[in-house]
Amino acid sequence: MIIKNEIPILEYDDASPEVIAPDHDWTAGRLPEKCLFAFLGDVVHAYAKAHGATVAETLITVSHDTKVYILHEENEDICLVQSLIGAAAASQILDTLVSCGCKKVIAVGSCGVLADHPENAFIVPTRALRAEGASYHYLPAARYIDLDEEPVAVIEKTFKKHGLPFVTCTTWSTDGFFRETEDMVNYRLEEGCSVVEMECAALAACCRKREAKFGQFLFTADSLANVSEYDAREFGVESHEKALLLGLDVLREYK
C-alpha cells in the first residue's frame, strides 16, 4: 500500500511491484558478491587498466557511460565502479549492481567538513541524516539511517591494521550543494553532523531495501567549518589513490 502524505517526497509504496526492474536491460550475468563503489575520478579507470580488469557491462545514459569493472584477484573477483555524483544518479547505478549480484558494498569518496577536521583525514560514518531525496523511494520516511554494523566493523578493522587514524561520525547527506547555507551548516553541526556529502543515506537505503550490506568511509576535502569563509582546500585529491587501495583491502578483509 502507499503511505500517503501531503508532502510527495514523504510518500512511500511498500508493496506493489516496480514497473522497471533495476536489471531490466542487464546482459552480463551475475556480478561478484563484493563491490567497491567509488567516487574517486580517473584513478579508478587507471587502476582497472593497470590490473587487467575486465568490463562486465557499460551502463549507458544520455549524459554519461559507467563502466562496471571486474578485478580478478587471486582468491576472488571484486566489482569496481566509478559512480556518478549525487544521490539519485548513484543509487540508480548501485541498485543495478546489487540486483545483479553485489551484496557486500563498500563506498568511498570525499566529504566536506563542518567541524575542524584537517584535509585528507579519514571518516567512518555510522549514521546518515537523510536530507537527500532518493532514500525516501527505498525506505519509509525517517530522519536518519544507521549504516550496517558488519561492514562498518570491517572498515574500522582495516584502518587499525594499517595504523591509520580515523573518527566515526554522523554524516549529512544532501542534494543541495549550493544550498548549504550558513544557518543550515550550524544547525546540522548542532544536531551532531560533523561532515557533509551527497550520497551516503541514499546508498544505505538502497542496499537496505535490496537486502545487501553497505558501509562507507570518507576522506575530508573542502571545509565549511568557517561559514563566513568557504575553504575549498585541495578537495582531497591527495587521498584518491590511497582511498581506492584501502577500499579494496576492506573488501579483502570482508568475509
FENDA-V682707 format. One record per backbone hydrogen bond with DSSP energy under -1.0 kcal/mol. NH is the residue of the N-H (numbers start at 0). CO is the residue of the C=O. Records with the same first field share a line. If there is no record, write none. Layout:
NH->CO / CO
This chain:
2->11
9->6
10->7
11->2
13->0
23->20
25->22
30->99
34->103
35->78
36->105
37->80
38->107
43->40
45->41
46->42
47->43
48->44
49->45
50->46
51->48
52->47
53->69
55->67
58->65
60->63
65->58
67->56
68->79
69->53
70->77
72->70 / 75
77->70
78->33
79->68
80->35
82->37
89->85
90->86
91->87
92->88
93->89
94->90
95->91
96->92
97->93
98->94
100->97
101->96
102->32
103->32
104->212
105->34
106->214
107->36
108->216
110->218
111->195
112->221
113->193
114->193
116->114
119->219
122->217
123->166
125->168
126->168
127->144
128->170
129->142
130->128 / 172
135->132
136->133
137->134
138->134
144->127
146->125
147->213
151->147
152->148
153->149
154->150
155->151
156->152
157->153
158->154
159->155
160->156
161->157
162->159
163->158
166->121
168->123
170->126
171->194
172->128
173->196
176->174
178->175
180->178
184->180
185->181
186->182
187->183
188->184
189->185
190->186
191->188
192->187
193->169
195->111
196->171
202->198
203->199
204->200
205->201
206->202
207->203
208->204
209->205
211->206
212->102
214->104
216->106
217->122
218->108
219->120
220->110
222->230
223->112
228->225
230->222
234->231
236->233
238->235
239->236
242->238
243->239
244->240
245->241
246->242
247->243
248->244
249->245
250->246
251->247
252->248
253->249
